[in-house]
Amino acid sequence: MASSTFSERHYTTKEVAELWNVSMETVRRYFRDEPGVLILGTRNGTGRKPTKTGRQRNPTEHLRIPESVLARFHEQRSAGWSFRKIKRARRSV
């Protein structure tokens, strides 16, 4: 039987952003194409009501990220993580 993420806790973009101290857009970028993530809404903004001035709103994707996907992503990212030395040009006096 395949494992299901149905009964798992699902995190919102905002919750993950607060946990990891990154922006909500960064979380969307990280998890947009990750298998198992639910995408609610559309990328192109179609089907949304226009604003009071008649302009179309910016498209918004609302993600729901299962706990197992969050853990898998974190493990994959932290396994290959290392300190990088930043080379700075020396200032000539």
C-alpha positions in Angstrom: 0.0 0.0 0.0 1.4 3.4 -1.0 1.8 5.9 1.8 -0.7 8.8 1.8 -0.2 12.3 2.9 -3.9 12.8 3.4 -4.0 12.6 7.2 -0.7 14.4 7.7 -0.4 17.9 8.9 -0.2 20.4 6.0 1.7 23.6 6.5 0.8 26.9 4.7 3.3 29.0 2.9 3.2 31.5 5.8 3.9 28.9 8.4 6.9 27.5 6.6 8.2 31.0 6.0 8.0 31.8 9.7 9.6 28.5 10.7 12.5 28.9 8.4 12.8 32.7 8.6 12.5 33.2 4.9 10.0 35.1 2.7 6.7 33.6 1.5 7.9 34.0 -2.1 11.0 31.9 -1.3 8.8 29.1 0.1 6.7 29.2 -3.0 9.8 29.0 -5.2 11.2 26.1 -3.2 8.0 24.0 -3.1 6.1 25.0 -6.2 7.3 21.9 -8.2 8.0 19.6 -5.3 6.1 16.3 -5.5 3.3 15.9 -3.0 2.6 19.7 -2.5 -1.0 20.8 -3.1 -1.3 24.0 -5.2 -4.5 25.9 -4.5 -5.2 28.8 -6.9 -3.6 29.5 -10.2 -0.4 30.9 -11.5 -2.0 33.1 -14.1 -4.7 34.6 -11.9 -7.6 33.6 -14.1 -11.0 33.1 -12.4 -10.4 35.8 -9.8 -12.7 38.7 -9.4 -11.2 42.1 -10.5 -10.5 44.7 -7.9 -12.9 47.6 -7.3 -10.9 49.7 -9.9 -11.4 46.9 -12.5 -7.8 45.8 -12.6 -6.9 42.1 -12.4 -5.3 41.1 -9.1 -1.8 39.6 -9.0 -1.9 35.8 -9.3 -1.4 34.0 -6.0 -0.6 30.4 -5.4 -1.7 29.0 -2.0 0.5 26.0 -1.2 -0.3 23.2 1.4 2.9 21.4 2.2 2.7 18.0 3.9 4.9 17.4 6.9 6.7 14.5 5.1 7.5 16.7 2.1 8.8 19.4 4.4 11.0 16.9 6.2 12.3 15.4 2.9 13.1 18.8 1.5 14.9 19.8 4.6 16.9 16.6 4.8 17.9 16.9 1.1 19.0 20.5 1.4 20.8 20.1 4.7 22.7 16.9 3.6 24.5 18.8 0.8 25.0 22.0 2.8 28.4 23.3 3.5 30.1 26.5 4.4 31.3 28.5 1.4 34.2 30.8 1.7 33.6 34.2 0.4 36.6 35.7 -1.4 36.9 39.4 -1.0 39.1 41.5 -3.1 41.7 43.2 -1.1 41.6 46.9 -0.9 44.7 48.7 -2.1 45.7 51.6 0.0 
